[in-house]
Amino acid sequence: MAIASPTLLSLNSQLSSASSMHRSPHSARTISRRQSCHLVRARNNKINSLSVIEAKTTTDDVSEEDIVIVGAGIAGLATAVSLQRLGVRSLVLEQAESLRTGGTSLTLFKNGWRVLDAIGVGNDLRSQFLEIQGMVVKSEDGRELRSFRFKDEDESQEVRAVERKILLETLAIKLPSAAVRFSSGLARMERRENGKMLLELVDGTRLLAKIVIGCDGIRSPVAKWMGFSEPKYVGHCAFRGLGFYANGQPFEPLVNYVYGRGLRAGYVPVSPTKVYWFICFNSPSPGPKTIDPSVLKKQAKELVKNWPSELLNLIDLTPDETISKTPLVDRWLWPVISPPPSTGTTVLVGDAWHPMTPNLGQGACCALEDAVILSRKLVNAINSGPPSVEDAMKSYGTERWPRVFPLTVRANLVGSLLQWENPVVCSVRNNVVIPKLVRLGPILEHTNFECEPSLKTNF
């Protein structure tokens, strides 16, 4: 089975008395092993190659790895890139056949951009996406309720809507072709007596990992194994899409919000030709899963049929492959009650640990923050053996919990408030709260995050 390239580090022998992993092919010490080859496929517009990778197996046909990252989404790839910049290689397992580049876009605030700069991909992305100058809030009849300029409140603020596809591809291109293994869904996990984790994949492949990092999203099998509950549906669903204007989109670089009763929408320019949009609506249950784009478009347009025409036109100009409908979920990490984000040498990052609703635009930003903080703590501890590694993971959880738990709660409450249906309450919101009481500065405080560049150090 495929393994990552040799790392500059190996964990203390306390983690493994059987062998040292990622040995140099020229090492004087050798081990008995059976060679096998696997094809690892990396497909996107920058990566399009088949690599033959030599793999190492133990006598019981179990391949060994230092660090295994489960999931090649934003959290998983960012963690792998961050580790690599610090001199540590990892193997990323992805259940899909290639990068999951579906979906629309996500809004990144300055904390997200600071992380992307720290791991060396910020400038690769800036040139492709428009910087958003501010936001406009309107009522469903098109009346402007309030407008803000981001830099009037915070000169250092940076906001861009980034296509998920391009973000993933940009992260993936920073990794060796052997670093991501596709068609590798996780079927089972088991902790061995020596502290290592045995990972059994859907295809029957078995890996023995010294460190496992779960970056496998809101329905994370790793989180389930660690005792976390399923994320909870919050009572709203969202349509999303990415409109395409072949001759250039007509909008100013602003986030546009439209608030109705139990219904809200928004749209924001992504690039000179693309505009992201969403419609969030109340629903007692998620309802049946629908993937037919013609049905989704019809349902979305029906919700806002009497709203400003630019929103309806935007839906019409949305390619079928970008439109979706999803239930919004989150998980509140109650102190004492909720499990910690790590157990032994297994740890969670991003949505696998703290799924949150998108109302603050912080889901991806927090996942990026997790990635760099965990990577640095692991690299500082990794040579000292299992107690140090486990302590580093606990330190990561202690540092991150006060950050992500309040944001999860705040995002939930903001969404609930904006989804009000009572006409009197909505009238007060539109005529008093938004025009006279809302201040942008406090809303943006959570985007403050310091992040130094991730640079390779000597060990």
C-alpha positions as CSV (number, residue, x, y, z in Angstrom):
1,M,0.0,0.0,0.0
2,A,1.1,3.5,-0.7
3,I,3.1,5.5,1.8
4,A,4.3,9.0,2.0
5,S,7.9,10.0,1.1
6,P,10.5,9.5,3.9
7,T,10.1,12.0,6.7
8,L,12.9,13.8,8.4
9,L,11.5,12.7,11.7
10,S,10.7,9.4,13.3
11,L,8.8,9.0,16.5
12,N,10.5,7.9,19.7
13,S,11.0,4.1,19.9
14,Q,8.4,4.1,22.7
15,L,5.8,4.5,20.0
16,S,7.2,1.6,18.0
17,S,9.4,-1.2,19.2
18,A,9.0,-3.1,16.0
19,S,10.5,-0.8,13.4
20,S,11.3,2.8,12.4
21,M,9.1,4.1,9.7
22,H,9.9,5.9,6.5
23,R,13.5,4.6,6.4
24,S,15.8,5.9,3.7
25,P,16.3,3.3,0.9
26,H,20.1,3.8,1.6
27,S,19.8,3.1,5.3
28,A,22.4,0.7,6.7
29,R,19.6,-0.9,8.7
30,T,17.2,-3.0,6.8
31,I,14.0,-4.9,7.6
32,S,12.3,-7.9,6.1
33,R,9.5,-6.7,3.8
34,R,7.4,-7.5,0.8
35,Q,7.4,-4.9,-1.9
36,S,4.2,-4.0,-3.6
37,C,3.1,-1.2,-6.0
38,H,0.0,0.8,-6.0
39,L,-1.4,3.4,-8.3
40,V,-2.3,6.7,-6.6
41,R,-4.4,8.9,-8.7
42,A,-4.5,12.7,-8.2
43,R,-6.8,14.4,-10.6
44,N,-7.5,18.1,-10.9
45,N,-6.6,20.9,-13.4
46,K,-3.1,21.1,-11.9
47,I,-2.6,17.5,-10.9
48,N,-3.1,14.8,-13.5
49,S,-0.7,12.0,-13.1
50,L,-0.4,8.3,-12.1
51,S,2.5,7.6,-9.7
52,V,3.9,4.1,-8.9
53,I,4.7,4.0,-5.3
54,E,6.8,1.5,-3.4
55,A,5.1,0.4,-0.2
56,K,6.3,-1.3,2.8
57,T,4.4,-4.0,4.7
58,T,5.0,-6.0,7.8
59,T,4.9,-9.7,7.9
60,D,1.2,-9.8,8.7
61,D,0.4,-7.6,5.6
62,V,-0.1,-4.4,7.5
63,S,1.5,-1.3,6.1
64,E,3.0,1.1,8.7
65,E,2.8,4.9,8.6
66,D,4.0,7.7,11.0
67,I,1.0,10.0,10.5
68,V,-2.2,9.2,8.7
69,I,-4.7,12.0,8.0
70,V,-8.2,10.7,7.3
71,G,-10.0,13.0,4.7
72,A,-8.7,15.1,1.9
73,G,-11.0,18.1,2.4
74,I,-9.9,21.6,3.4
75,A,-8.9,20.5,7.0
76,G,-7.0,17.4,5.8
77,L,-5.0,19.0,3.0
78,A,-4.2,22.1,5.1
79,T,-2.9,19.9,7.9
80,A,-0.8,17.9,5.5
81,V,0.6,21.0,3.9
82,S,1.3,22.6,7.3
83,L,3.1,19.5,8.5
84,Q,5.1,19.3,5.3
85,R,6.3,22.9,5.6
86,L,7.5,22.0,9.1
87,G,9.5,19.0,7.8
88,V,7.0,16.1,8.5
89,R,5.4,14.0,5.8
90,S,2.0,12.4,6.2
91,L,-0.3,10.1,4.3
92,V,-3.8,11.4,3.5
93,L,-6.6,8.9,2.9
94,E,-9.6,10.0,0.8
95,Q,-12.6,7.8,0.3
96,A,-13.5,9.4,-3.1
97,E,-11.7,8.5,-6.4
98,S,-10.3,12.0,-6.7
99,L,-10.4,15.3,-4.9
100,R,-14.0,16.1,-4.0
101,T,-14.2,19.4,-5.9
102,G,-17.9,19.7,-6.0
103,G,-19.8,22.4,-4.2
104,T,-19.7,26.2,-4.5
105,S,-17.6,28.6,-2.6
106,L,-16.8,29.6,0.9
107,T,-16.1,33.0,2.4
108,L,-12.7,33.5,4.0
109,F,-12.0,36.4,6.4
110,K,-8.6,37.7,7.5
111,N,-8.0,34.8,9.9
112,G,-8.4,32.3,7.1
113,W,-6.1,34.3,4.9
114,R,-3.4,34.5,7.6
115,V,-3.4,30.7,7.8
116,L,-3.2,30.4,4.0
117,D,-0.3,32.8,4.0
118,A,1.4,30.9,6.8
119,I,1.3,27.6,4.8
120,G,2.4,29.3,1.6
121,V,-0.8,29.3,-0.6
122,G,-2.3,32.7,0.1
123,N,-0.9,34.6,-2.9
124,D,-1.7,31.6,-5.2
125,L,-5.4,32.2,-4.4
126,R,-5.6,36.0,-4.1
127,S,-5.0,36.5,-7.8
128,Q,-8.0,34.4,-8.7
129,F,-10.7,35.9,-6.4
130,L,-12.1,39.4,-5.9
131,E,-11.6,41.2,-2.6
132,I,-15.0,42.0,-1.1
133,Q,-15.2,45.6,0.1
134,G,-18.3,45.4,2.3
135,M,-21.8,44.2,2.8
136,V,-25.4,45.5,2.0
137,V,-28.5,44.3,3.9
138,K,-31.9,44.5,2.1
139,S,-35.5,43.6,2.8
140,E,-37.3,41.1,0.6
141,D,-38.8,44.0,-1.4
142,G,-35.3,45.3,-2.3
143,R,-35.2,48.2,0.2
144,E,-31.7,48.8,1.6
145,L,-31.6,48.5,5.4
146,R,-27.9,49.1,6.1
147,S,-24.5,48.9,4.4
148,F,-21.0,48.5,5.8
149,R,-17.4,48.8,4.5
150,F,-15.1,46.3,6.0
151,K,-12.0,48.4,6.1
152,D,-13.9,51.3,7.8
153,E,-14.2,49.0,10.8
154,D,-11.0,47.1,10.5
155,E,-8.2,48.3,8.1
156,S,-6.6,44.8,8.2
157,Q,-9.7,42.9,7.3
158,E,-9.6,40.8,4.1
159,V,-12.6,39.1,2.7
160,R,-12.9,36.9,-0.4
161,A,-15.3,34.2,-1.6
162,V,-13.1,31.3,-2.8
163,E,-14.2,28.4,-4.9
164,R,-13.9,25.2,-2.9
165,K,-12.6,23.4,-5.9
166,I,-9.7,25.8,-6.5
167,L,-8.8,25.9,-2.8
168,L,-8.5,22.1,-2.7
169,E,-6.5,21.9,-5.8
170,T,-4.2,24.7,-4.6
171,L,-3.5,22.9,-1.4
172,A,-3.1,19.5,-3.1
173,I,-0.5,20.8,-5.6
174,K,1.8,21.6,-2.6
175,L,2.0,18.0,-1.6
176,P,3.9,15.1,-3.3
177,S,1.8,13.0,-5.6
178,A,2.1,10.1,-3.2
179,A,0.9,12.0,-0.2
180,V,-2.9,11.6,-1.0
181,R,-4.3,8.1,-1.5
182,F,-7.7,8.0,-3.1
183,S,-10.4,5.3,-3.0
184,S,-9.4,4.7,0.6
185,G,-12.5,4.9,2.8
186,L,-12.1,4.0,6.4
187,A,-14.1,1.0,7.5
188,R,-12.7,0.3,11.0
189,M,-10.4,1.5,13.7
190,E,-8.7,-0.3,16.5
191,R,-6.2,0.7,19.1
192,R,-3.4,-1.8,19.6
193,E,-1.6,-2.5,22.9
194,N,1.5,-0.6,21.8
195,G,-0.6,2.5,21.3
196,K,-0.6,2.4,17.5
197,M,-3.9,2.6,15.6
198,L,-4.9,-0.2,13.2
199,L,-6.9,1.3,10.3
200,E,-8.8,-1.1,8.1
201,L,-10.0,0.4,4.8
202,V,-13.1,-0.5,2.8
203,D,-11.0,-2.4,0.3
204,G,-9.5,-4.6,3.0
205,T,-6.2,-2.7,3.2
206,R,-4.8,-2.4,6.7
207,L,-2.5,0.4,8.0
208,L,-0.8,0.7,11.3
209,A,-0.4,4.4,12.3
210,K,1.5,6.1,15.1
211,I,-0.7,9.2,14.8
212,V,-4.2,9.5,13.3
213,I,-5.7,12.9,12.5
214,G,-9.4,12.8,11.7
215,C,-10.3,15.4,9.1
216,D,-13.2,13.5,7.7
217,G,-16.0,16.0,7.9
218,I,-19.3,16.4,9.8
219,R,-20.2,12.6,9.5
220,S,-16.7,11.6,10.7
221,P,-16.1,7.9,11.3
222,V,-13.1,8.9,13.4
223,A,-15.3,11.2,15.6
224,K,-17.8,8.4,16.0
225,W,-15.1,6.0,17.1
226,M,-14.1,8.6,19.7
227,G,-17.6,8.7,21.1
228,F,-18.9,12.0,19.6
229,S,-22.6,12.3,18.8
230,E,-24.0,12.9,15.4
231,P,-24.3,16.6,14.5
232,K,-27.7,18.1,15.3
233,Y,-30.0,19.5,12.6
234,V,-30.7,23.2,13.5
235,G,-34.1,23.6,11.7
236,H,-32.9,25.3,8.5
237,C,-31.9,24.0,5.1
238,A,-29.9,25.9,2.4
239,F,-29.9,26.0,-1.4
240,R,-26.5,26.9,-2.8
241,G,-25.1,27.6,-6.2
242,L,-22.5,29.3,-8.2
243,G,-23.8,31.5,-11.0
244,F,-21.8,31.9,-14.2
245,Y,-21.8,35.1,-16.4
246,A,-19.9,34.3,-19.6
247,N,-19.6,38.0,-20.4
248,G,-18.8,39.2,-16.9
249,Q,-20.9,39.4,-13.8
250,P,-22.5,42.8,-13.1
251,F,-22.2,43.1,-9.3
252,E,-20.0,45.3,-7.1
253,P,-17.6,43.5,-4.8
254,L,-20.1,43.4,-1.9
255,V,-21.8,40.7,0.1
256,N,-25.5,41.2,-0.5
257,Y,-28.0,39.9,2.1
258,V,-31.8,39.8,1.7
259,Y,-33.9,39.1,4.8
260,G,-37.5,37.9,4.7
261,R,-39.8,36.0,7.2
262,G,-38.3,32.6,8.0
263,L,-36.3,33.0,4.8
264,R,-33.1,34.8,3.8
265,A,-30.8,34.8,0.9
266,G,-27.4,36.2,0.0
267,Y,-25.0,36.5,-3.0
268,V,-21.4,37.6,-3.4
269,P,-19.1,38.0,-6.4
270,V,-16.4,35.4,-6.4
271,S,-14.5,36.3,-9.6
272,P,-15.1,38.4,-12.7
273,T,-17.5,35.7,-14.1
274,K,-18.8,33.9,-11.0
275,V,-21.2,34.8,-8.2
276,Y,-22.0,32.6,-5.2
277,W,-25.5,32.6,-3.8
278,F,-27.5,30.9,-1.1
279,I,-31.1,30.7,0.1
280,C,-31.7,29.6,3.7
281,F,-35.2,28.5,4.8
282,N,-36.9,27.1,7.8
283,S,-37.9,23.4,7.7
284,P,-39.1,21.1,10.6
285,S,-37.0,18.3,9.0
286,P,-34.3,18.0,6.4
287,G,-36.8,16.3,4.1
288,P,-35.9,13.9,1.3
289,K,-32.5,14.2,-0.4
290,T,-32.8,15.7,-3.8
291,I,-30.0,16.0,-6.3
292,D,-31.9,16.7,-9.6
293,P,-30.6,20.2,-10.5
294,S,-33.8,21.1,-12.3
295,V,-35.9,20.3,-9.3
296,L,-33.5,22.1,-7.0
297,K,-33.6,25.2,-9.2
298,K,-37.4,25.2,-9.3
299,Q,-37.7,24.8,-5.5
300,A,-35.2,27.6,-4.9
301,K,-36.9,30.0,-7.3
302,E,-40.3,29.3,-5.8
303,L,-39.1,30.4,-2.4
304,V,-38.0,33.8,-3.6
305,K,-40.3,34.3,-6.6
306,N,-41.3,37.8,-5.4
307,W,-37.8,38.9,-4.4
308,P,-35.4,41.1,-6.3
309,S,-35.0,39.9,-9.9
310,E,-31.2,39.7,-9.8
311,L,-31.5,36.8,-7.4
312,L,-33.8,34.9,-9.7
313,N,-31.6,35.6,-12.7
314,L,-28.6,34.4,-10.7
315,I,-30.3,31.0,-10.1
316,D,-31.1,30.7,-13.8
317,L,-27.4,31.2,-14.7
318,T,-26.2,28.5,-12.3
319,P,-24.6,25.4,-13.9
320,D,-26.3,22.2,-12.8
321,E,-23.2,20.7,-11.2
322,T,-22.9,23.6,-8.7
323,I,-26.4,23.7,-7.2
324,S,-27.2,21.8,-4.0
325,K,-29.6,21.6,-1.1
326,T,-28.2,20.7,2.4
327,P,-29.5,20.6,5.9
328,L,-27.6,22.9,8.3
329,V,-26.1,21.1,11.4
330,D,-23.8,21.7,14.3
331,R,-22.4,20.1,17.4
332,W,-22.0,22.0,20.7
333,L,-18.9,21.0,22.6
334,W,-20.3,21.2,26.1
335,P,-17.5,21.3,28.8
336,V,-17.2,18.0,30.8
337,I,-20.0,16.4,28.8
338,S,-18.5,16.4,25.3
339,P,-15.5,14.1,24.6
340,P,-12.1,15.8,24.1
341,P,-10.8,16.2,20.6
342,S,-8.1,13.6,21.2
343,T,-7.7,10.2,22.7
344,G,-4.3,8.6,22.8
345,T,-2.6,9.6,19.5
346,T,-5.8,10.2,17.6
347,V,-7.1,13.7,17.2
348,L,-9.8,15.6,15.3
349,V,-9.6,18.7,13.1
350,G,-12.2,21.0,11.6
351,D,-15.8,19.8,10.9
352,A,-15.0,16.4,12.3
353,W,-14.7,18.0,15.7
354,H,-16.7,21.2,15.6
355,P,-19.2,21.4,12.8
356,M,-20.9,24.8,12.8
357,T,-23.5,26.6,10.8
358,P,-22.2,29.0,8.1
359,N,-23.8,32.1,9.6
360,L,-20.5,33.7,10.6
361,G,-18.5,32.3,7.7
362,Q,-16.0,30.7,10.1
363,G,-16.3,26.9,9.4
364,A,-13.4,26.8,6.9
365,C,-11.5,29.5,8.7
366,C,-11.5,27.6,12.0
367,A,-10.5,24.4,10.3
368,L,-7.5,26.2,8.8
369,E,-6.6,27.6,12.3
370,D,-6.9,24.0,13.7
371,A,-4.5,22.7,11.1
372,V,-1.6,25.1,11.8
373,I,-2.0,25.0,15.6
374,L,-2.1,21.2,15.7
375,S,0.8,20.8,13.3
376,R,3.1,23.1,15.3
377,K,2.3,21.4,18.6
378,L,2.9,17.9,17.1
379,V,6.2,18.9,15.4
380,N,7.4,20.4,18.7
381,A,6.5,17.2,20.6
382,I,7.0,14.4,18.1
383,N,10.6,13.5,18.9
384,S,9.9,13.1,22.6
385,G,7.7,9.9,22.4
386,P,4.1,9.1,23.1
387,P,3.6,11.0,26.3
388,S,4.7,14.2,24.6
389,V,2.6,13.6,21.5
390,E,-0.4,12.9,23.6
391,D,0.2,16.0,25.7
392,A,0.6,18.1,22.5
393,M,-2.8,16.9,21.4
394,K,-4.4,17.7,24.7
395,S,-2.8,21.1,24.6
396,Y,-4.3,21.6,21.1
397,G,-7.7,20.8,22.5
398,T,-7.3,23.1,25.5
399,E,-6.2,26.0,23.3
400,R,-8.9,25.5,20.6
401,W,-12.0,24.7,22.7
402,P,-12.4,28.3,24.0
403,R,-12.2,29.5,20.4
404,V,-14.5,27.0,18.6
405,F,-17.2,26.4,21.1
406,P,-18.4,30.1,21.4
407,L,-18.2,30.5,17.7
408,T,-20.4,27.4,17.2
409,V,-23.0,28.7,19.6
410,R,-22.8,32.3,18.2
411,A,-23.3,31.0,14.6
412,N,-26.3,29.0,15.7
413,L,-27.9,31.9,17.5
414,V,-27.3,34.4,14.6
415,G,-29.0,31.9,12.3
416,S,-31.9,31.4,14.6
417,L,-32.4,35.2,14.9
418,L,-32.2,35.8,11.2
419,Q,-34.8,33.0,10.5
420,W,-37.5,34.7,12.6
421,E,-41.0,34.2,11.1
422,N,-43.1,36.5,13.3
423,P,-44.1,39.5,11.3
424,V,-43.8,41.9,14.2
425,V,-40.4,40.7,15.2
426,C,-39.2,40.8,11.6
427,S,-40.5,44.4,11.3
428,V,-38.5,45.4,14.4
429,R,-35.4,43.7,13.0
430,N,-35.7,45.5,9.7
431,N,-36.6,48.9,11.0
432,V,-34.8,49.2,14.3
433,V,-32.2,46.5,15.0
434,I,-30.4,46.4,11.6
435,P,-30.6,50.1,10.7
436,K,-29.8,51.6,14.2
437,L,-28.3,49.0,16.5
438,V,-26.1,46.6,14.6
439,R,-22.3,47.5,14.6
440,L,-19.9,45.7,12.3
441,G,-16.9,46.0,14.5
442,P,-18.0,43.6,17.2
443,I,-19.3,41.2,14.6
444,L,-15.8,40.9,13.1
445,E,-13.9,40.6,16.3
446,H,-13.8,36.8,16.0
447,T,-11.7,37.1,12.8
448,N,-8.7,38.3,14.8
449,F,-6.1,35.5,14.7
450,E,-2.3,35.7,14.8
451,C,-0.4,33.2,12.7
452,E,3.3,33.1,12.0
453,P,4.6,31.5,8.8
454,S,5.1,27.7,9.0
455,L,8.8,27.1,8.3
456,K,10.9,24.0,8.4
457,T,13.1,23.7,11.5
458,N,15.9,21.4,12.5
459,F,15.4,18.5,14.9
